[in-house]
Amino acid sequence: MSEKVLVLDFGGQYNQLIARRVREQNVYAEIKPYNKITCDDIKNADYKGIIFTGGPNSVYDEKSPHYDPEILNLGIPVLGICYGAQLLAFMAEGKVSSADDRSEYGNAVLYANDSPLFQGVPQKSDCFMSHTDYVSEVPKGFTVTATTKNCPAAAFENKQKGLFGVQFHPEVTHTEYGKTILRNFLYNVCKCSGNWKMDDFIEKTVEKYKNELNGKKVLLALSGGVDSSVAAALLYKAIGDNLICVFVDHGLLRKDEGDFVENTFKGKFGMNLIRVNAEDRFLQKLSGVTEPEQKRKIIGEEFIRVFEEEGKKLGKIDVLAQGTIYPDIIESGKGDSAVIKSHHNVGGLPDVISFDSIAEPLADLFKDEVREVGLKLGLPYELVFRQPFPGPGLAVRVMGEITKEKLKLLKEADAIFREEIDNNPIKKETNQYFAVLTDTFSVGVKGDARAYGYVLALRSVTTDDFMTAEWTRIPYDVLERTSNRITGEIKEITRVVYDITSKPPATVEWE
Ligand code: XMP
């Protein structure tokens, strides 16, 4: 049984990151919202340690999250971070104050004293702060173990009781020794041995689903994206042919991608995969449509219709499996932000397929962990590290009306661009790169004759989270070779341009 640490979530913005940093140290971290787990549950769950996360609030605000102070008497070590540290001080009857002139946001110099948390941390180092309230008086029995210019108790502790608070954020990379501090908490204080490995996750998950899904018919919509592919491989290991994967090929995938998905899952793994070749059907629905949101809507709806029809052919389905990963759950809980583009994935499926329950084997994992699982399960590298691809596929990269011919041109040009990037060190600096077929025509010369053909745009972005992105500084020689090859090999394209717009103001995709 793996050791585990509880990340008690008070609503801060770095909560996922905390869990991920803990897991990086080979300790399993479980995130639970503070109002979904009682002190008794914690007592009975065998946690090696508890981390209180940050939160956007002030402890004196009645509406802000509080917790049963009994948690400090369970004998389980606690590390409070930011709001979590203030809450810890408040629960132990210290004093928290608020003063605008003491707000800190950004880097600060941390002066650290002797503490189990600061082993291997120099007396002076950088840390990242983001707060207005601060602990002005530590509770009885606690000592201050670090300060910054504006924060008299940047870290404090009651070593006997195993209670620690840090006002700064050890989980972000701006805190120079953040990793060491978290590791110290896990290993020096909580006495973890670090026995969490991805292999354990795979073994445990396979075992769980072997039991839970025994004899049940499970359906999964496979898109060929990382998440649904890894979910499929994992469930296949658990239940074999009882897993039925339906892969709707809408014809809007990149060159040869449909065959690659089929060859991988049906060929290599021998999975029960149904590939539905629905290109004509989608193109028919999209005929004459030029407005981007309408394209997205049509594709989303048609996808669901095709899936529904396939589902009906399969008879009674017991379980619908989905490749939901942890950030999806967090994002969907975050309320409504303005709809810039209607993203569609498999969101509408639960409404049209009837089933008894849902299985989401990756719901606790982050993207990089999902990739690790994928590789361990033997999925090909190019699939596991596949760049993001929009659900509506190439439809949002063919400007104007989508035709078979335009799609074919785009697929060829896009394959050339990707090949050139893949063979160049710049690949490490780009997170997404693709071609866009514009609806504009331009005059050129091919051979000795006048040519009149499409303008093709190349797009490449560098980003952490795709919410904002910079255009990638692709070396001129790569651009030159790509342009020469595209205009040389595809006669219908006469001009190639490179998109130098960041997000914002542009989005990553053109439509
Ligand atoms: P935008 O164009 O919104 O893209 O800046 C941000 C990221 O999201 C991808 N994208 C989509 N992904 N369904 C998806 O699953 C969609 O409908 C969709 N539209 C955009 C885009 O490729 C980029 O990675």
Residues whose N, C-alpha, C, O or C-beta is under 5 A from the ligand:
A	BS01	XMP	K341 S342 H343 H344 P388 F389 P390 G391 P392 F466 T507 V508 E509
